[in-house]
Amino acid sequence: MTRFPHRAVPIVLAAIVIDVIGFGIIMPVLPRLITDLGRVDLTAATRIAGWMLVLFAAAQFFAGPVLGSLGDRFGRRPVLIASMLAFAVDYALMAAAPTLAWLFVGRAIAGAAGAVFGPAGAVLADVSPPEKRGEMFGLMGAAFGVGFIIGPALGGLVADLGPRTPFLIAAGLAALNALAMMFLLPETLDPAHRRAFRLRDATIVGAFRPLFAAGASGAAPLLVAWFFWQLGTQVYPSTWSFWASIRFGWDAGAIGWSLAWVGLLNVAVQLFLTRRVLRRTGERRAAVIGLFASTATFTAFAVVTQGWQVYAFYLFGCVGALAYPALNGLMSRSVDATRQGALQGGIGAMNSVAQMAGPLLATQALAAGSARGFPGSAFALAALLTAGALLVVAFCLPALRSPGPVDG
């Protein structure tokens, strides 16, 4: 008996891995490329890269609901293929970028195309019964983790060939991905479940409207929990390197090993633990477990004093990876089959807001706390945010029922 409920699942998971490899492969060379094109020092390049990250997230914010709604209208397959082709062209253009302005344009296009996670999540929702969707989203999280481990490592290996080489490799991977989907990816959205494209639905408000509608399950508190959790977890990408340097005096190698440890444990949880926990406890309790683990680990990191303790505490902290598939599965069960694409696009847009606001909050907290002798302040803030999400899921979430068609 096959492990996957539909032959589209491994194809979409492979596409996610390749997509994230393409994103991660350029990370090691981006500082060098910015300094060369902008003729600036590394400090200035860091600020420029920060604005690129904001632009990337902003593009995803607007594109996510649009791609999701297009997927609900025309099917998942054409949207996924078009996004991968856009990635291929974009990375090729960035490889040839003569100025910083080209890089900014490229990051905006990549952000819009990167909203493909919405249609990809919708494919998993299409082919899975509601009670199994959390497990599928766990595999999606594992695919993301695998790609993010491989991508930066591969980028570092080929960086000696020049700062533009990883962009060319990313373009080639995206093109191969699109080609593979053309021949192998079946359409998963039943024509009976398609709906007309309406601009008012192709926004973050329109995407989440069914969660507030009387005919839905009334699971609007999930949005609050998801956003708080996303804000809290931004402490990892935005402050980890700086916090580790300040708190433990780690160099780049030590930071890299710690990130690899975090990534590997997260992938292990999604591959080997998520399915078992979801089947035994259900999505709501799994979300509580994951959010509790995250809150406890952030609290520990706020007061940790030895580097080895980071590795030890994350043996428990990795259980926080359960929150993603559990919360996503709960929201997916809250809308009907005609709106899965819009919902996943809206989730991606909300993530983009968190990716803009979270790093700002975390870095300012780290700077303020370090100046006062408390470098763990960013993790203390993250603990408060995830504790808020935990309280919402544990005490404010109504019982879910199967969704019916929602007008509007």
N, C-alpha and C positions, 0 to 999 in steps of 0.2 A: 504493500500500500504506500503510495507516494506521500511524502511529507507535506507537500503543498496542495492546497485545495483546488488550484487551477494552474495551468501551464504559464499563465502570464506572470505569476508571482516571482519565480526565479529570474525571469527576464527583467522585470522592474527592479528587483533588488540588485542585479548586476549593473543596471543602468545607474542606480544611485551610487554604487561603489565607484564606478568610472567617473561620474559627475563630480563626486567629492574629491577623488584623486586629482581631477583637473583643476579644482579650486585650490587644493592644498599644495600642489606641485609648484605653484608660483610663489608661495609664501617666502621660501628662503632667499629668493633673488629679488623680490620687490624692493627692499631697501636700496640695494645697489643700483637697480634700474632708475629709481626715483632720484638718487643722488647724481647719477650720470646725466639724465635728461634735464633735471632742474638746476644742475650745477650748485647744489646746496650741500650743507654738511648733514651728518646723520640725525642731529637733533631736529633740524628743520624738516628732514625727510620723514621723521616720525610723525610730526604734526600733519604733513601732507597726506601720509598714509591713513591717518585718523579720519581726515575729511573724505578720503576715498571710501573708507568703511561706512561712514554715514551715508554717502551717496548710494552705495551698494544696497544698504538696508532700506533707504527711502524708495529706491526703485522696486525692491521686492514688496514693500508695503502697498504700492499702487498696483503692481502687476499681479500679485497673488490672487486677489478676488476675481480679476479679469480672466486670468487663465483658468481658474477654477470654474467660473461660469461658462466659459467657452467649452470646457470639457463636458459640462452638463448639457450643452446644446449639440455639439458636434461629435462627442465621444472623446475618450482619453487618448486614443492612439494618435490622431493627427496633432493634438496639442503637444504631446511628449516628443514626437518626431521633430516638429517645428522648433521646439525649444532647444533640442540638441543640435540642430543645424545652426541655430542662432549662436549657440555657444562656440561651435567650430569656427564660424566666420569671425566672431568677436575675438577669440584668442589669436587667430591668425593676424587680425588687424593690430592687436596689442603687441604682437611680436615684431611688427614693423613700425611701431609708434615712433615718430620723430620728435614729438614734444610731450610735455606733461598733459596738455589738454587732451591729446589722444587717449592717454591712460584713463583720464577721468571719464571720457565718453565710453571707453571700453568697460570700465567698472559699472557704469550705469546700465549698459546693455547686459552685462553679465548678471547684474542684480535682477533685472527683469526676466531674463531667461532662467535664472536660478529659482524663480518661483515655481519651477516645474515640480517641486516637492508636493504641491497641492494636488495636481493630477495624478502623481505617483501614489500618494496616499489614497486618492479616490479609487484607483485600480484595486488596491488591497481591500477597500471597503466593499467594492462591487462584488468581489469573488468570495467574500467571507461572510458567514452568518453573523449576526450582531454579537453573539456571545463569544465569537472567536476573533473579533477584530483587534482586541488588545494584543493577542499573540502575534498577529500580523504586523502591527505597529512596532512590536518589540523587535521583530526581524528587520524592519525598516531602520530602527535605531542602531542595530548591530551593523547593518550595511553602511550607514553613515560613519560609524566608528572605525570600521575596517578601512574605508576610503581615506579617513582623516589620518590614520596611522601611516598608510602607504604613501599618500601624496607628498607630505613634507619630506619624508625620507628619500623618496625618489627625486624630488626637487633638489635636495642637497647633493645627491650623487651626480646629477648632470649639470650642476651649477658651474663646474669648471669649464664646461663647453661654451659658456657665455650666458649672460643674464636673460637672453631672449630664448634660449633653447627650451626651457620648461614651457613657455607659452606655445611653441610649435608642437611639443609633445601633447599638451592639453588639447590643442586644436585637432590633432590626429585622433586622440582618444574620443573626443566628442563626435567627430565625423564617423568613426567606426561604430560608436554607440547608436547613432541615428540610422546607419545602414543596417545594423543588426535588428533594430526595432522594426524597420520597414519589412523585413522578411520573416521575423519570428514573433512579433508581438501581436496577439489577437485583440480585437476590440472587446472590452468587458462591459460596456454600458448598454444594457438592453434598450432598443429603440422606444419601447413603451415607457421607459423611465426618463426620457430626454424632455427638456423643457425649453421654451423660447429664451433667447438671450435678451436680457433687459439691463440697461445701463445701471438702473437703481439697485439691481442685485449684485453688480460687479464692483461693489465697494465693501469695506469691512463691515459697515452697518448692515448692508443688504445680506451679506454672507451669514451674519449671526441673527438676523431677524427671526428665523424659525425657532431659535432657542427662547425667544421671548413671547412667541405666539401662544395663544390659548390652546391651540390644537397640538402643540408639541409637549414635551415632557416637563417643561418648566425648569430646565437645568441651567438657567442663566448664571447661578453662582459658580458654575464651572469656569466661566470666562474670567472671573475674578481670581479664582485659584490658579488657573493656568498662567495668567499674567504675572501674579506675584511670584510664582515659581520660576518663570522665565527671567524675570528681573533678578532674582536671587542668584540663579546659576550663571549669570553674566560675570560674576566675580572671577570665575576660572579663566576665561580667555582674556579678560581685560587687566587683571592684576596679578595673576599667578607668578609670572616671571619677576615682577618688581617686588612683590611680597617676599618671595623666596630669597631674592638677593639681599633685601633689607634685613629679614628675620634671621636667615641662616648663613648669609654670605656665599650662597651657591653661585657657581659660574654657569656658563651656557650649557656645558656638558651635563652637570648635575640637574639643571632645570629640564633638559631634554629627557633624561632618564625618568624623572618624576612624571613628566607628561605621558611618556610611553606607558608607565605603570597605570596611570589613571585611565588611559585609553584602552589598554588591554583588559583591565578589570571590568570596564563598562561593557565592552563587547562580550566578555564571558557571561556577565549577568543577562544580557539580552538573548544570548544563544542558549544558555543552559538553565537559567533560573526563571525567566519571565513566564514561560509557558506553564511551568509547574505551579508557580505562585498564583497565577491568574485562575487556573483550573481549581485550585484548592480554596482560594479565598474570594474570588470574584474581583472585578475591576475596582470597586470602591475601596475595599479593604487593601488591595494591592497599592492603590494610590496613597492611602494613609501610611502604609509601611514605607513606601518610597519617600514621601515627604518627611516622615519622622527621621529616617536615616539621613536625609540631606540636612535637616535642621540640626541634628545632633553633631554631624560631622563639621558643619560650618562653625558651630559653637566651639568644638574642640580645636579647629584650626585657628580660631580667634585667640586662644590662649596657649597654643603649643609652643614648646621651647627648644625641642631637639628635632633635627631633620629626620631621623629614623621614625619619629612618631607620625610623620606625614604618611609614610608607607603603611604603618600599622593601622592608623585610623581609617585609611581609605579602604582597607579590607572590609569594613562595615559601611563606609560611605558610598561604595559602589552600588549598594542596594538601592540608593536613590535613583538609579537608572530605571527602576520600575515605574516611576511617576509618569514618564513620557508615554509609554504604551497604555497605561491604565487610564490616564486622563483623556488621551486622544480617543481611546475606545469608548469611554463614557459619552463624550461629545458626539462621536459618530453614531451611537445608538439613539441620540436625541433628535435626529432629523431623518426624514425619509430618503428613499433611494434616489429621488430626483435632485437632491441638493447636496450630495456628498462632495462633489467637486467644489461647489461654492464654499462649503464648510471648511474643507481642507485649505482652500485658498485664503479664507479669512484667518485661519489659524496661522498660516505663514505670514500674513500681514501683521497680525498681532505680535508674532515673534520678531518681526522687523522693528516694531516700535520698541520692544524690549532691548533689541540689539543696539538701538540708538540711545535710549535712556539709561539702561543698565550700566554700561561702561562708564558713563559720566558720573553716575552716583557712586559706583565702586571706586573709581580712581580718586575722586574727591575725598571720599571717606578714608582711603588709604593715606593720601597726602596729609589730611588733617590729623588723623590718628598717629601717624609716624612722627609728626612734629611734636606731638604730646607724649611720645614714648609708648604708644599703643599701636604697633603695626598691624595687629589683628583686627582693626576697626572695620575694614571692608568685609571681612567674614562675619563679624558681629551683625552688620547691617543685613548681609545675606541671610543669616539665621533668622532675623526678625521677619524678613519677607517670606521665607519658606514656612515659618511658623504660622504666618497669616494664612497662607494657602492650606496648610494642614488643618487649621481650625475651620475654614470654610468647608472643606471636603468632609471632615468628621462630624460637623454639627449643623451646617447650613444647607446641605445638599438634599433635596427631596428625593423620595424613592422614584426610580426611573421606570417608565413603562414603554412598550414598543410604540414608536412614533407612527402617526398616520400622515396622510397628505396635508400639506400646509399651504394655504392660500397666501397670496401676497407677493 
